[in-house]
């Protein structure tokens, strides 16, 4: 199989990692679509070659880097998902409070506000 295909996969994975680090999820998804096309092309090329031939040293190195990039991208996606989940919980609590009390406090109560309300 051609090293140029592996080069292109590695390039796409590096770009995807940059977008993940910048939390630009739209650009990440667009780049991932290109990456998937390259993977499909690699699969077609692989069918043309013997199934038993192992990748060469350079291909192995590129594959290792692609896997490392993929792992970091996944970690960042999971962290972002978790942050969004926490924000959703906060919003749900706020909505429940609004429904119960009819008042929304937009900012957390600071010490000065507590003094005023409690007469301290």
RAMO-V544014 format. One record per helix or strand. SS is the DSSP state (alpha for helix, beta for strand). FROM is the first residue (numbers start at 0). LEN is the number of residues. If there is no record, write none. Layout:
SS/FROM/LEN
SS/FROM/LEN
//
This chain:
alpha/2/19
alpha/24/24
alpha/56/45
alpha/110/8
//
